[in-house]
Amino acid sequence: MLIDFRQVQLDKFLQLATQIVENPADYLQFDSVSDFYKATWLDDFPTGTTWYASGLDDGAEIFDAILCYAHAKLIISCGAERTAYLKTDD
């Protein structure tokens, strides 16, 4: 039996991203970009996940963050409302 480790890691990414999309209040508790980078749940994503955030500086209160693994992206928008959605390029 062959195990596709990339697929296992992708499944892990998708599972955590789906949890965030379905329960944003449990995860998206940021006052600034700096708080996003300190979020402990970022470490739960599989090795190889990359992320970045837009914002004028570390104290920006309105920003977007994008987490990527393979062909999947979790897009987080923090402003007046905090939302997250998952995009996959199949």
Backbone hydrogen bonds in HBPLUS format (Angstrom, degrees):
<---DONOR---> <-ACCEPTOR-->    atom                        ^
c    i                          cat <-CA-CA->   ^        H-A-AA   ^      H-
h    n   atom  resd res      DA  || num        DHA   H-A  angle D-A-AA Bond
n    s   type  num  typ     dist DA aas  dist angle  dist       angle   num
A0007-GLN N   A0004-ASP O   3.03 MM   3  5.33 118.9  2.41 102.8 117.2     1
A0008-VAL N   A0004-ASP O   3.00 MM   4  6.38 153.4  2.07 150.5 158.9     2
A0009-GLN N   A0005-PHE O   2.93 MM   4  6.15 158.8  1.98 148.1 153.0     3
A0010-LEU N   A0006-ARG O   2.87 MM   4  6.09 153.3  1.94 144.0 152.2     4
A0011-ASP N   A0007-GLN O   2.82 MM   4  6.02 159.5  1.86 149.6 154.8     5
A0012-LYS N   A0008-VAL O   3.03 MM   4  6.30 149.7  2.12 141.8 150.0     6
A0013-PHE N   A0009-GLN O   2.96 MM   4  6.28 158.3  2.01 149.2 154.6     7
A0014-LEU N   A0010-LEU O   2.86 MM   4  6.14 168.5  1.87 158.4 160.8     8
A0015-GLN N   A0011-ASP O   2.91 MM   4  6.03 153.8  1.98 145.6 152.6     9
A0016-LEU N   A0012-LYS O   3.11 MM   4  6.33 169.4  2.12 153.0 154.9    10
A0017-ALA N   A0013-PHE O   2.85 MM   4  5.98 165.0  1.88 156.7 161.8    11
A0018-THR N   A0014-LEU O   2.90 MM   4  5.92 155.4  1.96 142.4 148.9    12
A0019-GLN N   A0015-GLN O   3.10 MM   4  6.37 152.4  2.18 143.0 150.3    13
A0020-ILE N   A0016-LEU O   3.07 MM   4  6.38 153.1  2.14 148.8 155.7    14
A0021-VAL N   A0017-ALA O   2.95 MM   4  6.24 158.2  1.99 151.0 157.0    15
A0022-GLU N   A0018-THR O   2.90 MM   4  6.05 161.3  1.94 151.6 156.4    16
A0023-ASN N   A0019-GLN O   2.90 MM   4  5.88 136.4  2.09 140.3 151.5    17
A0026-ASP N   A0023-ASN O   3.00 MM   3  5.62 146.6  2.11 118.8 127.8    18
A0027-TYR N   A0024-PRO O   3.06 MM   3  5.31 145.9  2.18 106.3 116.1    19
A0028-LEU N   A0024-PRO O   2.73 MM   4  5.46 171.2  1.74 164.8 167.8    20
A0035-ASP N   A0032-SER O   3.05 MM   3  5.32 125.2  2.36 101.9 114.9    21
A0036-PHE N   A0032-SER O   3.34 MM   4  6.81 147.0  2.45 143.6 152.4    22
A0033-VAL N   A0060-ALA O   2.99 MM  27  5.65 131.2  2.23 143.3 157.9    23
A0036-PHE N   A0033-VAL O   2.97 MM   3  5.13 120.5  2.34  99.6 114.9    24
A0037-TYR N   A0033-VAL O   3.22 MM   4  6.67 157.9  2.28 157.1 161.1    25
A0034-SER N   A0058-ASP O   2.97 MM  24  4.91 148.8  2.07 151.3 142.6    26
A0038-LYS N   A0035-ASP O   3.11 MM   3  5.02 137.2  2.30  94.6 107.1    27
A0039-ALA N   A0036-PHE O   3.06 MM   3  5.30 162.7  2.10 110.9 116.5    28
A0042-LEU N   A0039-ALA O   3.26 MM   3  5.88 161.6  2.30 113.3 118.6    29
A0043-ASP N   A0040-THR O   3.16 MM   3  5.90 150.9  2.25 117.9 123.6    30
A0044-ASP N   A0041-TRP O   2.98 MM   3  5.17 154.7  2.05 105.8 114.0    31
A0045-PHE N   A0042-LEU O   3.31 MM   3  5.80 161.3  2.34 110.5 115.6    32
A0049-THR N   A0046-PRO O   3.10 MM   3  5.92 149.0  2.20 143.7 144.9    33
A0050-THR N   A0068-CYS O   2.96 MM  18  5.27 158.6  2.00 149.5 155.0    34
A0068-CYS N   A0050-THR O   2.74 MM  18  5.27 163.7  1.76 157.5 163.0    35
A0052-TYR N   A0066-ILE O   3.07 MM  14  5.63 145.8  2.19 144.1 154.4    36
A0066-ILE N   A0052-TYR O   2.90 MM  14  5.63 161.5  1.93 165.3 171.6    37
A0054-SER N   A0064-ASP O   2.76 MM  10  5.34 158.6  1.80 157.3 164.9    38
A0060-ALA N   A0057-ASP O   3.01 MM   3  5.38 168.0  2.02 119.9 121.8    39
A0063-PHE N   A0078-CYS O   2.83 MM  15  5.30 150.5  1.92 147.1 157.0    40
A0078-CYS N   A0063-PHE O   2.78 MM  15  5.30 167.9  1.80 174.7 178.5    41
A0065-ALA N   A0076-ILE O   2.79 MM  11  5.03 158.1  1.84 143.8 150.6    42
A0076-ILE N   A0065-ALA O   2.78 MM  11  5.03 175.9  1.79 163.4 164.0    43
A0067-LEU N   A0074-LEU O   2.91 MM   7  5.08 163.8  1.94 147.7 153.2    44
A0074-LEU N   A0067-LEU O   2.82 MM   7  5.08 159.5  1.86 148.8 155.9    45
A0069-TYR N   A0072-ALA O   3.00 MM   3  5.40 162.1  2.03 151.9 155.3    46
A0072-ALA N   A0069-TYR O   2.87 MM   3  5.40 165.3  1.89 141.4 143.9    47
A0089-ASP N   A0071-HIS O   2.90 MM  18  5.29 156.6  1.96 148.0 155.8    48
A0073-LYS N   A0087-LYS O   2.72 MM  14  5.13 154.3  1.78 157.9 164.9    49
A0087-LYS N   A0073-LYS O   2.80 MM  14  5.13 165.7  1.82 157.5 161.5    50
A0075-ILE N   A0085-TYR O   2.88 MM  10  5.44 173.3  1.89 169.1 168.2    51
A0085-TYR N   A0075-ILE O   2.95 MM  10  5.44 151.0  2.03 145.6 155.0    52
A0077-SER N   A0083-THR O   2.84 MM   6  5.28 165.4  1.87 150.4 155.0    53
A0083-THR N   A0077-SER O   2.96 MM   6  5.28 155.4  2.02 147.4 154.7    54
A0079-GLY N   A0081-GLU O   3.06 MM   2  5.11 146.2  2.18 128.7 138.3    55
